[in-house]
Amino acid sequence: MKADRVLDARGWSCTWFCLKAMSMLRTLESGQVLKVLGTDPLALEDLPLILERTDNQLIGVEKQPDYFRLYLRRGPAAEGGCSGGK
């Protein structure tokens, strides 16, 4: 899957992984895709829950033997979640 930007967060804890992914996602234009590489299995549970509270989407998950790839699409409003909203 094609991505506009890549965040290599392998070895990062779930909390830092999610915060950095959401922060980087906010820098993208609506419709662009962020590929995030990670190793903490908790991120596979927590990041989709965070994305549910925003207009962003998890559009793909690829599991590799030593890490995973998540593909996130920037939504049109992309407010709320970790950003604090209004």
C-alpha positions as YAML, in Angstrom:
chain: A
units: angstrom
residues:
- id: 1
  name: MET
  ca: [0.00, 0.00, 0.00]
- id: 2
  name: LYS
  ca: [1.32, 3.45, -0.90]
- id: 3
  name: ALA
  ca: [1.95, 5.95, 1.89]
- id: 4
  name: ASP
  ca: [2.65, 9.68, 1.80]
- id: 5
  name: ARG
  ca: [4.79, 9.58, 4.98]
- id: 6
  name: VAL
  ca: [6.34, 6.90, 7.17]
- id: 7
  name: LEU
  ca: [6.86, 6.80, 10.93]
- id: 8
  name: ASP
  ca: [9.25, 4.11, 12.15]
- id: 9
  name: ALA
  ca: [8.18, 3.58, 15.77]
- id: 10
  name: ARG
  ca: [9.62, 0.10, 16.23]
- id: 11
  name: GLY
  ca: [10.73, -0.39, 19.83]
- id: 12
  name: TRP
  ca: [8.53, 2.42, 21.16]
- id: 13
  name: SER
  ca: [6.01, 1.91, 23.95]
- id: 14
  name: CYS
  ca: [2.33, 1.99, 23.04]
- id: 15
  name: THR
  ca: [1.71, 5.40, 24.61]
- id: 16
  name: TRP
  ca: [4.55, 7.13, 22.79]
- id: 17
  name: PHE
  ca: [3.69, 5.23, 19.58]
- id: 18
  name: CYS
  ca: [0.07, 6.47, 19.64]
- id: 19
  name: LEU
  ca: [0.94, 10.07, 20.54]
- id: 20
  name: LYS
  ca: [3.56, 10.38, 17.83]
- id: 21
  name: ALA
  ca: [1.39, 8.68, 15.19]
- id: 22
  name: MET
  ca: [-1.54, 11.02, 15.90]
- id: 23
  name: SER
  ca: [0.76, 14.04, 15.95]
- id: 24
  name: MET
  ca: [2.30, 13.12, 12.60]
- id: 25
  name: LEU
  ca: [-1.11, 12.32, 11.12]
- id: 26
  name: ARG
  ca: [-2.25, 15.87, 11.91]
- id: 27
  name: THR
  ca: [0.55, 17.23, 9.69]
- id: 28
  name: LEU
  ca: [-0.90, 15.49, 6.61]
- id: 29
  name: GLU
  ca: [-3.49, 16.81, 4.18]
- id: 30
  name: SER
  ca: [-6.96, 15.28, 4.13]
- id: 31
  name: GLY
  ca: [-6.87, 11.91, 2.34]
- id: 32
  name: GLN
  ca: [-3.12, 11.37, 2.70]
- id: 33
  name: VAL
  ca: [-1.81, 8.12, 4.19]
- id: 34
  name: LEU
  ca: [0.67, 7.60, 7.03]
- id: 35
  name: LYS
  ca: [2.44, 4.25, 7.33]
- id: 36
  name: VAL
  ca: [3.49, 3.48, 10.91]
- id: 37
  name: LEU
  ca: [5.91, 0.66, 11.77]
- id: 38
  name: GLY
  ca: [5.67, -0.73, 15.29]
- id: 39
  name: THR
  ca: [6.45, -3.60, 17.62]
- id: 40
  name: ASP
  ca: [4.31, -3.02, 20.73]
- id: 41
  name: PRO
  ca: [1.22, -5.26, 20.39]
- id: 42
  name: LEU
  ca: [-0.81, -2.93, 22.62]
- id: 43
  name: ALA
  ca: [-0.67, -0.31, 19.87]
- id: 44
  name: LEU
  ca: [-2.71, -2.64, 17.65]
- id: 45
  name: GLU
  ca: [-5.51, -2.39, 20.21]
- id: 46
  name: ASP
  ca: [-5.15, 1.22, 21.40]
- id: 47
  name: LEU
  ca: [-4.56, 3.16, 18.19]
- id: 48
  name: PRO
  ca: [-7.78, 1.93, 16.50]
- id: 49
  name: LEU
  ca: [-9.73, 3.05, 19.60]
- id: 50
  name: ILE
  ca: [-8.17, 6.51, 19.38]
- id: 51
  name: LEU
  ca: [-8.91, 6.70, 15.65]
- id: 52
  name: GLU
  ca: [-12.59, 5.91, 16.30]
- id: 53
  name: ARG
  ca: [-12.86, 9.24, 18.14]
- id: 54
  name: THR
  ca: [-11.51, 11.19, 15.17]
- id: 55
  name: ASP
  ca: [-12.30, 11.48, 11.47]
- id: 56
  name: ASN
  ca: [-9.11, 9.54, 10.69]
- id: 57
  name: GLN
  ca: [-9.19, 5.90, 9.57]
- id: 58
  name: LEU
  ca: [-7.15, 2.75, 9.99]
- id: 59
  name: ILE
  ca: [-7.15, 1.44, 6.43]
- id: 60
  name: GLY
  ca: [-4.70, -1.44, 6.67]
- id: 61
  name: VAL
  ca: [-2.70, -3.71, 8.96]
- id: 62
  name: GLU
  ca: [0.19, -5.86, 7.79]
- id: 63
  name: LYS
  ca: [1.79, -8.17, 10.33]
- id: 64
  name: GLN
  ca: [5.39, -9.17, 9.76]
- id: 65
  name: PRO
  ca: [7.37, -11.68, 11.85]
- id: 66
  name: ASP
  ca: [9.15, -8.98, 13.90]
- id: 67
  name: TYR
  ca: [6.93, -5.91, 13.52]
- id: 68
  name: PHE
  ca: [3.68, -4.61, 12.03]
- id: 69
  name: ARG
  ca: [2.66, -1.88, 9.61]
- id: 70
  name: LEU
  ca: [-0.42, 0.26, 10.16]
- id: 71
  name: TYR
  ca: [-1.82, 2.48, 7.42]
- id: 72
  name: LEU
  ca: [-3.72, 5.54, 8.62]
- id: 73
  name: ARG
  ca: [-5.69, 7.91, 6.38]
- id: 74
  name: ARG
  ca: [-6.11, 11.54, 7.41]
- id: 75
  name: GLY
  ca: [-9.78, 12.42, 7.60]
- id: 76
  name: PRO
  ca: [-11.45, 15.66, 6.54]
- id: 77
  name: ALA
  ca: [-11.88, 17.20, 10.02]
- id: 78
  name: ALA
  ca: [-9.23, 15.23, 11.97]
- id: 79
  name: GLU
  ca: [-9.94, 17.04, 15.25]
- id: 80
  name: GLY
  ca: [-10.25, 15.60, 18.73]
- id: 81
  name: GLY
  ca: [-8.54, 12.49, 20.07]
- id: 82
  name: CYS
  ca: [-5.08, 13.33, 21.37]
- id: 83
  name: SER
  ca: [-5.23, 16.91, 20.11]
- id: 84
  name: GLY
  ca: [-7.70, 17.95, 22.79]
- id: 85
  name: GLY
  ca: [-10.29, 19.25, 20.32]
- id: 86
  name: LYS
  ca: [-12.07, 22.51, 21.19]
...
